[in-house]
Amino acid sequence: MSGPVSLSALDEFFAGPDDLPIEFAFFYERLPAAEVLAEGLARILPAFPRLGEGVALLDIAGVAEPPEDKISRAVLFDSVRPGSGPPRCRVKISRFTSGGGCLGASMSHGLGDGGSLVLFLSAWARAVRGQAPVLPAASEPEFPPAPSLDKSLPLEAQLRRAGFGLRVPPSPRVREDYRWDIRRFAREEVETLLRDARVSRPQVTAGDVLAALLWRHYRRQPERRPRAEPELGTVFDFRRVPRLLPASYFGNAGLPLRVPLSPEEATTLPVPALAARIRARLQSASAEDFLRSHALLEEVRRTWGSEGVDLVGFSTESHGLLVNNISRFDLSLLDFGTGAPHTFDVITPIPRVCFIISRGDSLEAHTSLPGA
């Protein structure tokens, strides 16, 4: 097994002392035997150099299925702890006494994003099914030269323009520091707004509409104080930019894009128009956006050291909303030969980040907010 890959400043941004790991729980009607899963894992691990420290696998039978709240579901993970040595990945199989089971995957965000975790799990699933897995890119990508930073602006101002901001020195976080606000939207409701939004921009998606609905909701809450620069962001997977990253890139490729809104627009734009604005920003995403963020964080590390990178967070953390649409994950890829997961959940809270999840005839928005 090769040694761990050195972390870029972008990886370090996601691996600070207060950054909880990515944790996805996938629920199955049936799962293969423990030895079958272990053999498949051993076969594909050498192809994932970023997991050079190995992947811990626990397989526990006779588990009582926990309630659906996220604190109770924490028992489904062999959790990676932030700031506790090199980045790691741990998987726990819980076989329920009532039938079925759960695959709980916990991975340091410094190793990669949610798309990377699903890539790894889908390669494992294919190996267990006896098929050739889709493997990650063979080596770390060589990025083209980064755009020059604007020396006329302070580094903090450049970070803010890119969707980042400085914060107080972080302290370790635990799940109990947050509360989850979970909202369900009928697909029929979303489809009606989607038709209206597509009049002006045909490429608008249901995820864009949901992001607009959520922004409108949270802007109306008493804690939302008007600001000169409203902070609405949406996570974009830069693997989708041609010739920048391979589709099978294992690493951090999801970064926030700020949606340009004036204070008046933030309050008055109808949901369909706001959804169209969100889609326009996503469609304008370019390699330059990714490379500038990468260069800014490298400049922070060069100027202020790794401790400085720990002071950088999403600019939405204290007063905005960052939407991450993970409903696009194809659960059929995670079929270990006994059927795909029937549902999944995301457990790790990130301040004011909303995860959009597909649930049958509805879409759910799971937003983590600071605890009372």
Secondary structure as UniProt FT lines:
FT   HELIX           9..13
FT   TURN            17..18
FT   STRAND          22..28
FT   HELIX           34..44
FT   HELIX           45..47
FT   HELIX           49..51
FT   TURN            52..53
FT   STRAND          55..63
FT   TURN            70..71
FT   HELIX           72..76
FT   TURN            82..83
FT   STRAND          89..96
FT   TURN            97..98
FT   STRAND          101..107
FT   TURN            109..111
FT   HELIX           114..128
FT   TURN            129..130
FT   TURN            151..152
FT   HELIX           155..161
FT   TURN            162..163
FT   STRAND          164..166
FT   HELIX           175..177
FT   STRAND          178..186
FT   HELIX           187..197
FT   TURN            198..200
FT   TURN            202..203
FT   HELIX           206..219
FT   TURN            222..223
FT   STRAND          232..237
FT   HELIX           238..240
FT   TURN            242..244
FT   TURN            247..248
FT   STRAND          254..258
FT   HELIX           263..268
FT   HELIX           271..283
FT   HELIX           287..310
FT   STRAND          312..314
FT   TURN            315..319
FT   STRAND          321..325
FT   TURN            327..328
FT   HELIX           331..334
FT   STRAND          343..346
FT   TURN            351..352
FT   STRAND          353..359
FT   TURN            360..361
FT   STRAND          362..370
//
